[in-house]
Amino acid sequence: MDADLRNTHLLLVKGEAYELCRDHVLQFFHKNVLVKYDRVTVVADDSFSAQQAGFMTRLAAGLGQNRQLVLQLLTELQQEGFGDLGRWQEMPQGYLSKTVHEIAHLLDGFFGIDSAFYNLLEDSHWVSAQLQQEIGNYPERYWLIRADGISHMPQVDRLPFLRRYGTE
């Protein structure tokens, strides 16, 4: 049975109007070389100006999702015996090294399919103290835009792609 891959991303952008910010997000996905979806839909009802009451709550939730993913991946490494950086030189190529790779992308600001929140202004999964202050001073300039990416996935045997089972 065919299925769809669906991901939701929350992106922080700067612009004086929703339409400009929406277009910036769509352009980001159009130009992104590594994360490609068959269709990207911006969800206006779940996008917020920093002037709206729900902005800070949504921002905190998006940041929290990214932090939770980093913690989850670090826990997986610890459970596999690689919680100590000194052991990484013994790490086999495969599932574990890809876990490290994913953590590195979240920490270094490389947008990926697992990015719950992404700050387009600083190319980061986080928000600097300076930008937080800027948002507080000029809330009319900042938006959180929700984008849903969807790609059609033909029927395939997904077992090799599962983390625990597709380790090598």
C-alpha positions as CSV (number, residue, x, y, z in Angstrom):
1,M,0.0,0.0,0.0
2,D,1.4,3.4,-1.0
3,A,1.7,6.1,1.7
4,D,2.5,9.7,2.2
5,L,5.5,11.1,4.2
6,R,4.2,14.1,6.1
7,N,6.3,16.5,8.2
8,T,5.4,19.7,9.9
9,H,7.9,22.5,10.3
10,L,7.6,25.8,12.1
11,L,9.9,28.5,10.7
12,L,10.9,31.8,12.1
13,V,11.0,34.5,9.5
14,K,11.2,38.3,9.3
15,G,8.8,40.4,7.3
16,E,6.1,43.0,7.8
17,A,3.3,41.0,6.3
18,Y,2.2,37.4,6.5
19,E,2.1,37.0,2.7
20,L,5.8,38.1,2.4
21,C,6.8,35.6,5.1
22,R,4.8,32.8,3.6
23,D,6.5,33.4,0.2
24,H,9.9,33.4,1.9
25,V,9.2,30.0,3.5
26,L,7.9,28.6,0.2
27,Q,11.0,29.9,-1.6
28,F,13.2,28.3,1.1
29,F,11.7,24.9,0.4
30,H,11.8,25.4,-3.3
31,K,15.6,26.2,-3.2
32,N,16.5,23.6,-0.6
33,V,18.7,21.0,-2.3
34,L,18.5,18.2,0.3
35,V,15.0,18.4,1.7
36,K,12.5,18.0,-1.1
37,Y,8.8,17.4,-0.8
38,D,6.3,16.8,-3.5
39,R,4.2,19.5,-2.0
40,V,4.7,22.2,0.7
41,T,1.6,23.8,2.2
42,V,1.7,26.8,4.5
43,V,-0.9,26.7,7.1
44,A,-2.1,30.2,7.8
45,D,-4.3,29.3,10.7
46,D,-1.3,27.9,12.6
47,S,1.1,30.7,11.7
48,F,1.6,33.6,14.1
49,S,2.9,37.1,14.2
50,A,5.0,38.0,17.2
51,Q,2.3,40.5,18.0
52,Q,-0.2,37.6,18.6
53,A,-0.6,36.0,22.0
54,G,0.2,32.5,20.8
55,F,3.5,33.4,19.3
56,M,5.8,32.8,22.3
57,T,3.9,29.6,23.2
58,R,4.4,28.2,19.7
59,L,8.0,29.3,19.6
60,A,8.7,27.6,22.9
61,A,7.0,24.4,21.7
62,G,9.0,24.3,18.5
63,L,12.3,24.8,20.4
64,G,11.2,22.1,22.9
65,Q,10.6,19.6,20.1
66,N,14.1,20.1,18.8
67,R,15.6,19.8,22.3
68,Q,13.6,16.6,22.9
69,L,14.8,15.1,19.7
70,V,18.4,15.8,20.6
71,L,17.9,14.3,24.0
72,Q,16.2,11.2,22.5
73,L,19.1,10.7,20.1
74,L,21.7,11.1,22.8
75,T,19.8,8.6,24.9
76,E,19.9,6.1,22.0
77,L,23.7,6.6,21.8
78,Q,24.0,6.0,25.6
79,Q,21.8,2.9,25.4
80,E,24.1,1.5,22.7
81,G,27.2,2.2,24.8
82,F,28.4,5.3,23.1
83,G,27.4,8.0,25.6
84,D,31.1,8.7,26.2
85,L,32.7,10.7,23.4
86,G,35.9,8.9,24.0
87,R,34.3,5.7,22.6
88,W,33.2,7.3,19.4
89,Q,36.4,6.3,17.6
90,E,35.2,2.7,18.1
91,M,31.7,3.4,16.7
92,P,30.8,1.3,13.7
93,Q,29.5,3.0,10.5
94,G,25.8,2.7,10.2
95,Y,22.9,3.4,12.5
96,L,25.0,4.8,15.3
97,S,27.1,7.1,13.2
98,K,24.0,8.3,11.4
99,T,22.5,9.2,14.9
100,V,25.6,11.3,15.6
101,H,25.2,12.9,12.2
102,E,21.6,13.8,12.9
103,I,22.5,15.3,16.3
104,A,25.3,17.3,14.6
105,H,22.8,18.8,12.1
106,L,20.4,19.8,14.8
107,L,23.2,21.5,16.7
108,D,25.0,23.1,13.8
109,G,21.9,24.6,12.2
110,F,21.5,22.3,9.1
111,F,17.9,22.1,8.2
112,G,16.6,18.5,7.9
113,I,13.5,16.5,7.6
114,D,13.4,16.1,11.4
115,S,13.6,19.9,12.1
116,A,10.5,20.7,14.1
117,F,11.4,24.4,14.4
118,Y,13.9,26.2,12.2
119,N,15.1,29.8,12.5
120,L,15.6,31.0,8.9
121,L,17.1,34.3,10.1
122,E,20.1,32.7,11.9
123,D,20.1,29.3,10.1
124,S,19.6,27.6,13.4
125,H,17.3,25.3,15.3
126,W,17.5,27.7,18.2
127,V,17.0,31.5,18.7
128,S,19.9,33.7,20.0
129,A,19.3,36.0,23.0
130,Q,20.0,38.9,20.7
131,L,17.3,37.9,18.3
132,Q,14.8,37.2,21.1
133,Q,15.4,40.8,22.3
134,E,14.9,42.0,18.7
135,I,11.6,40.1,18.5
136,G,10.5,41.7,21.8
137,N,11.4,45.2,20.6
138,Y,9.9,44.9,17.1
139,P,7.2,42.1,17.2
140,E,5.5,43.5,14.1
141,R,8.5,42.3,12.0
142,Y,8.5,38.6,13.0
143,W,6.4,35.6,12.2
144,L,6.3,31.9,12.9
145,I,5.1,30.1,9.7
146,R,3.9,26.5,9.8
147,A,4.7,24.5,6.7
148,D,3.6,21.0,6.0
149,G,5.7,19.0,3.6
150,I,4.2,16.0,1.9
151,S,5.8,13.4,-0.4
152,H,4.2,10.4,-1.9
153,M,6.0,7.2,-0.9
154,P,5.4,4.2,-3.2
155,Q,5.0,0.8,-1.5
156,V,8.3,-0.5,-0.3
157,D,9.5,-2.8,2.4
158,R,10.1,-0.3,5.2
159,L,11.7,-2.7,7.6
160,P,15.3,-1.9,6.5
161,F,14.6,1.8,7.3
162,L,13.6,1.3,10.9
163,R,16.3,2.4,13.3
164,R,16.7,-0.7,15.5
165,Y,16.3,-3.1,12.6
166,G,18.2,-1.3,9.9
167,T,21.4,-0.9,11.8
168,E,23.8,-1.9,9.1
